[in-house]
Amino acid sequence: MAQFLSSSIGKKFLMSLSGLFLLVFMLVHLTVNSMILFDSSGELFNRAAHFMASNPIIRIVEPVLAIGFILHILYAVILTIHSLYTRPVGYKKQKLGHSSTWSSRNMFILGLAILTFLVIHIANFFWKIKFTGHDLLADVTIHGVHMENSYALVTTFFIDWWWIVGVYVIGSIALGLHLYHSIWSAFQTLGWSNGIWRRRLNLVGLLASLVIAGGFALIPLWVKISTLL
């Protein structure tokens, strides 16, 4: 087992598993964030955010999630370096546009863009909500339950700072391109791919990338544009 995990195939296997795990997290995270779209009072989003912050299962999952992110990034870096050193001479001169997509050839670049987006997201929202606090997080009472006003923090940042909206949109586009290739690639690595399933997984990758990337881009745009109407 140790020999398998240390091999190139083993690293791809672990990266695929961690990637699919992160995909589930993104769907849950998007579901919570989407509450902003359906309730301008902030009640729905605050209740959802409070549930995520106070649920003991979520607290257990959070460190596992962090480990998943670290493993995914670590193996992506290792595999990219290994690929660069094992490419045949003249590889860069080949015209690969007909045999692969732009996103599949630039997964590492897309990953760096997503990582930048993630760092900005954590610094502006997650870190303030979980650790340092912020004036906008003053407690509100909803149905007799005291909770932080996460809605005020998130929407105010989107309203006051165009650059944060821009970062979210660009980061979402990079995420969508990354997901489109990585979903079917992950299943292929796990051994679940053939001529028929490859077409189906391509469709799944396309739909998932549109829903997740589109959703994350829509939320800040919706908040910002709503204030201009």
N, C-alpha and C positions, 0 to 999 in steps of 0.2 A: 504493500500500500504506500509506504513512504517513498519507494522508488517511482511509483506511478505519479504521485502528487508532485514530485520534484521534476518530472519530465515536462516537455513542452505541452503534450496532450493533457497531462494532469493539471497544469496551470490554466489551460484554456477551460478545462472542466470546472475548476473552482471559480474562475471568473464568470462563467456562464451561470452557475448556481447563484453566486452573489448578485449577479445582474438581474436574474429573475426575481430574487428576493426583494431587491430595491424597486423593481417594477411594481410589485404589490404595494410596497410602502407609498410610492408616488400616487397610485390610484386612491389609496386611503387619504393621503395628504390633500390631493386635489378635491376629493369629496368634501372634506372639511372646509377648505378654502372657498369652494363654490357656494357656500352658504351666504357669502357676501353678495352674490348676484341676486338672491331671492328675497332678501330682507334688508332694506336700507336702514332699519332701526339698529341693526347690529346684534339683536337678541339671538338669532339663530347661530351666527358665527361665534359669539361669545360662549353660548352653551356648548357648542361642539368643541371649541378650543379648551374650555374648562374640563370637559369630559376626557379629552385626550391628555390633559395635564395631570388629572387626578386619578385616572384609571390605573390600578396597580399592574395590570397586564402590560399596558403601554410603557410603564416605567421600567419593566423588565426588558421589553423589546428594544428600548432606546439604546442601551449599550451594545446589544447585538447588532442593531442597525449601524451604529458607528463602526463596529468591527467589519461589517459587511462592506461599508464604503471604503474603509482602509484597504481591505483585501482586494476589492475590485480595482482600485487605483494602483495598488502595488503590483498586481499581476499584469495590469495593462502596461505599466512602465517596463516591467521585465520582458514581456513578450514583444513589445515594440523594439527595445534595444536588441533582443535576440534576432528579430526579423531583419533589422538593419545590418547586422553583422553577417547574416547568412544569405543575403541577397546575392545573386550572381552578378558578375561584372556586366555593366551595360543595362542593368535592370531599369534604371531611371529613364533610359532613353526609349524604352518600349512604349508603344501607344496602348495604354490599358483602358482607355475610355470605352471600347466596345465590349470588353469582357468583365468590367466591374463598374459599380457606381462611384460617384465622387465621394459620397459619405463613407463607403467601405474602404476607400484608399486614404481617408483622412480621419479615421476614428480617433487617433491620438490627439489631433488638433481640436476636434469637437469635444473630446474629453477635457482638455485644458480650458476650453471656453465654458463648459458646464461647471468645472471646478471653481473658476473665477466667480461665476454666477452664484454658486453655492456658498462661497465664503462671504460674499456681500449679503446674501439672504440671512445667513447665520448671524453676522455682525449686527444687522439692522433689526432683526425680528427675534429669532430664536434666543440669542444670547441675552437680549434685554428682557424677554418674557421669562426666561428660566433663571437668570442669575442677577443681572445688574439692576433691573427695574427701569421704569421711565415714568415721567409725570403723566403721560397719556394713559398709563395703565392703572389709574386710580380705580378702586373697586366700584363695581356696580352691583345692584341686587336684582336678580331675575327670579321670579317665583320663589322668593324667600331665601335664595342661595346667593351668598357673596362670592364674587369672582372678579378677576382682572378684566379690564375693558380692552381686550386684545383688538377688537374691531376698531377702536379709536386710533390705536397705534398704527395698525396696518394701513387703514384708509388715509390717515393724515399724511403718512410718508408718501403714499402714492399721489396724493393731491398736491403736496408742497414741493415734491422733487421730481421733475420730469426725467432726470437721468436715471432714477431708480426704475421708473416705468420702462425706459429704453433698455436698461440692463435686463429686465425681466423678459421683454419681447425678444431680444437677441439671444438670451440664454435659453428661452423656450424653443426658438428655431433650431439652435444647436442641439438641444435635447431631442427634438423631433427627428432630426437627421440621424442622430446617434441611435435612437430607438428603432428606426425603420430598418437599419441594417442589423442591429445587435439582437433583436428578438428572434428572427429566423436563424441567425448564426448560432445563438445559444442553444436552440433546440437541435440544430444540426450537430453541434459539438456533443450534446447529450445522447446522440444516436437516433433522434426522432426526425428523420428527414429522408425523403425520397422524391421521385419525380412528381408524384401527386401532392404529397404533403409540403413540398417546397413551395408550390404555388399557393397553397392554403396559408402557410406560415408567412409568406410575403404579404398576403392580404391582411392577416392578423397584425403584422408589424406596421403596415400602413395605417390601419384603423386605430391601433393603439397610439401610434405617434401623433396622429391628427387629434385624437381626443385629449391626450395628456398635454402635448405641446400647445395645442390650441386653447385648452382650458387655462393653463398657467399664463399664457399671453393675454387671454381675454380679460381676466380678473383685474389686473392693474389698469388696462385700457378702459374697461367699463367704469371703474371708480373715477378715473381722471376725466373721461369724457362726460360722465354724468354731472360733474360740477360745472361744465362749460355750457350745458344746455339750459 
